[in-house]
Amino acid sequence: MPAFLNKVILTTVVFPALAFAGMSNFETPLERAEWEFDGDKFDCRLTHEVENFGRFVLSRSAGHGLVLALQSDWLPDDGLTATFSLQQPGWQPSAPEQGDRFDARWHRGEATLVAVAAPFLQALELGWNWRADLNDGAGQGWRVSSANVHGQPAALEMRRCLKRLLPMSYEQVRRLELNYASGGIEPPGPAGELIAAAAAYVQADARIKRVLVDGHTDSDGDSLANLVLSRTRADEVAARLVAAGVEADKIEIRGHGERFPIVSNGSSKGRERNRRVTIRLVMEEQPATAAADNGAPDMSATLPKTLSDQVDGQ
């Protein structure tokens, strides 16, 4: 058995061969079988149309896992059970009659497999076929099979796309919060990956027009010193964004000191939450203010708002 199957054997459920009272088989004839790839830095998608049924779709979006889906054009939205399996083609030596089965979820007219979808891409590269078995619980079943013709070049394109995929989606990166130790200026270690992800997204999506960087402190210490500290933290994060490729004139920086706490400063945990820098990505025509995480009105900081202003003012 290939190594990629051994890695997922513990997550599979093995069933005996299914024998439905009514079994309908669907597979596109080899001469009409096609695999279509489409992708960019935001999404990668591999599609195989199944004649008179629907389509297999293997996809992954930035910040999410690989998903295998079987979409039907006419089956009911709910009420079916579904399993996926990998089928070694008959022309390969020692082809088994039936491979391991992976339970899938049937909802809104499609079966989806998430946790163990990765082996299906490798199987396609090896010339194997995909199969899905659907059952309505009343004796009617549908068996849907792929036809692995020209599947390997499409699988290679999919691999290349997955390597270029952004680490996070817009929904994940649109607002990031970095928390700090008391008096600290440098962002914590894990913040580096978040800053890099934000910078990568800004460079990839031309719709991002502004990057808002807001610094905050807790209420300990002098309020003026806190204002300067909050701005220093924000400046440091902005500098890292620029170093990672973000245009300086897109960045707006503000330090708010101890204003706009998101929780009470009455406990150590509360103060830790309030010691923060937020990074927010603003798309074109999307309203936003650079202050107040809690929706308070914008209040100007005491220092220049953008890196360009800061450079020009020196």
C-alpha positions, 0 to 999 in steps of 0.5 A: 500500500502506498505510504500516503495511505498508511498516514491516514489509515487511523482516521478511516472507517473500513466498510464491506462492499456496499450492495444497494438495492438500487445502485446508479453509477456515474462516470464521464467517458474517458474520451470526454474526461477533463480536469480543470485547474484555476487558482491564484494567491487567494484560492486554488481549485481543481474541478472534474465534471461528472457527466449527468451528475455534477462535479468533484472539486478539490480546493483550498483557500488562503488560511484554510485546509484542503477540501474535497467535495462532490457536488450534485446538480439534482440530488436532495440537499440533505438526508444522504450518507456519503463516503469517499475512497481512492481506487487504484486503476485496473491497469496498475499491478495488484489493483484492489477491488475496493480501497479504504473509505472516508466518511464525508458530510452531506449538506446542501447537495454536496459531500465534503471531506476536510480532515483527510483530503490531502491524500486525494491530491497525491492519489491523482498524481499517481494515476488513481481515481476518486470515488464517492458512494452515496446512500439515502438509507432506503435502498437507493445508492449512487456511485460516482467515479472520476476518470483519471485522464490528464489528471496528473498535469492538473494535479501538478498545477494544483501543487504549485498553486498551494505553495503560492497560497497566502498564509491567511485570508482577508477575514483572518488578517483584516484585524490583528491584535498584538499584546505586549509585556508591561513597558515592552516595545518589541512585539512578542515572538509569535507576532512576527508571523502575523505581521508577515501575513498582513504584509503579504496580503496587502501586497497581493490584494490591490483593494487594500488602500490603507493599513491602520496601526494603533498603539495602546497601553494600560493605565499604569504610569504617567499618561503622557509617558503612556501616549509616547509608549503606545506610539513607539509600539505602533511605529515599531510594528509599522516599520516591520510592515514596511520592511516586509514590503508594505508601501509606507504611504498606505500606513496610518499610525496612531498612539492612544496611550491609555485611552480606549481600553477594551477591558477594565484595567482593574486586573493583571489580565485586563491590563495585559489585554489593553497593552496592544497594537492593532493592525487593520486592513481597509479595502477601498470604499470601506469606512474605517477610523484609525482610533478606538477599537471599541467604536469611540470617535477618532482622536488625533495622536500627537505625532504624524499619522503616516510614515511619509509624514514622519519622514517629511517632518524630520 
